[in-house]
């Protein structure tokens, strides 16, 4: 297989050097090879907004049931039911419908006071120190506390669970996905689920255990213990990882653009739009994948059923065909919609919570430090097959 792409144009989603700043390369793909084939890793790739949005919307052609990331698809992992990002209808609709009952935007937005309290607990001890870390001190703390509170996990256990899940998502020492791919199980939550089955409380774990629903066979039932564990693993993992990356990018981008940070200090009404621009400009999860279920033609090229399609939503978010001056960061941008939370039936259920956490975190940082600069000697990017962002982002505060 081949395309008309220049021989020098090559993309490997696991390449750490590319991952440091893939945007110039992605722009070349958008302009020179909007459909491209990697014959070494055996996948096709889309990079333009219109193509990525269409692939996300057309779930019946671009299937998620074999996995929604390249490493999972290639590892041929048997996925447990309940990981809605890696399911297709009808079972996807049943499982998403159940989760949507306990994860509504209204419930998430009602958490603002508690999210602010978590931010204050993380940041207040650092006032006057001259430095803090957007990731270690805030991004890795507040989302973990929020999800832990929602699920009903004791604070004393939350950090160990987060670290265990993070370890399973990182790349190996060779820069490739760990052998066998990530483990999709909720073993670390078994004791909590068993306790909650006997001792119900006012939390999402209890709600998942006791909610009745109609499954894909038409049977009205409750979730099994294993299904509850899968849901909790999904919520805990997704709720921690992407919000952490969003907060890290917030610190980096507003250090890079102090004039726009000053606008936010003076006018907090701009914060909502600033969070959307941060999400557009640096998508926390910028690379997805699907399995093509039937022959399809794109840009004059036939793609056969069974092929793997990588879809670069992080590239699509900067496509000049959709966003004027897409490579420019502008908190005043009128953007319509970006693709950082996906599109169509797999649109992120946690989007409302992530937006709330991003908005509150930025507001609380600005309340304490209107000025900061990144300590580049000690900053460190994280590298995983699923998200892109910072492992450490210490800053000097004014």
Steps between C-alpha positions, in 0.01 A plus 500: 500500500618853438384858484631809326672622818864607470744234618623731777156520656474242777303472825536252784257567788743337745804708399594710803690758294198556275273513804693792646342727237307316227317806371739607220496143369124473529464823303705347221271197496193722481648688204689224317344166595161530675467123462824313567608140548770376738624173349727423795228514766216423256250779551334776300476852640274804470611847609252761367205623707228402252638148459559443872158635595334275240688193623400573859139553396472191276535238774356225281787527249772591748449252782626523858419146610856374445644798685515876457879539511759346272682305771180334623385406149840353409527310829166328423397524863173339604319799643259459793150643451449850635796688346270719296780670302580156358149376425253531213120508508283337618702406809671840501164678522391288797821556693527870415136553593565352841809711561329815378245464781768525767730743317271781391628853424266632770653274764851586388444877501356474852848400615656844452531588869667168577736532203596849621565361847729230354688770306536715810630206704761430233607859434473695827801332665713611203417871514819695571730213400586657165424182307247225444441220252187518281500121470641355822340755733171560322431295186581167664326591825168676441356266231604199709325642809190587297463157341585328828230699676244421228574129516527483877866396522673601826745788459777290654479254208448737207864577425609136489215414263583792270868402487412138422276600212755751364769233491284277282452780246861604444721386215774245566869590516529436124234764428248237393175392672553248778466139385138394490376857521331657801313281748129578489389377839401654828687269739614786721137589572371158611513568874310827461228341286457208742473746789249720318282201412446452872527865603330730246578871506438817299760448226531383140625157604182433697288635216669271249451199727128559555377658174267280294512514120388311192791327332551421131293179533201686646564367850449742790782448748780653704866505406708200596793547737746476208302755300502742793878459528544576129288815524692624802833435326376695197378797705810514718744473209329740262414744776857533620715486190347751258425763766860477621626565146258791450627673815861446395438654158324793671818584689722462195289693248425793729869525587570515126235771451524740796295767322204261486558394860478868597165522321374213714624663819299810413191327358408161643205478261756394239597187691238270345613587150863477603446142617340413166795653315748306715308181421496581129863605479644207699254211513578285807412190295603593142521162323216246465453190288217298347457178303338547157195273479437524124677616186506878475658755265678806638689755292479262204655208688312179583534392863403137552291355781718388790760775456594721797436875474689737730315829540697803615250717684795700636593587142140565398469756779761718327379452143497841332206380287293505818678746730650822365867519602458162666861486622453820697387490864220752558273495806266743321441258211145424385548137412172315465604157624828314531558123507694458824205325663422300188183529293187296446400206717838485674502864611664503841251453785743674732526816290293708743716394793826560311384848397398578857834381637694693236305819564520484879868403502591797280289741705653382828856523364437855377358591842840421649755555222425739213857448375704186436780366281577136430806350669619327183800339668263283701198467268437157350256380236304179552487243220214252475313342206176671606561853628750779445613752757730563793626272774657796680442869435656705783470877474655802667227727638509877512 
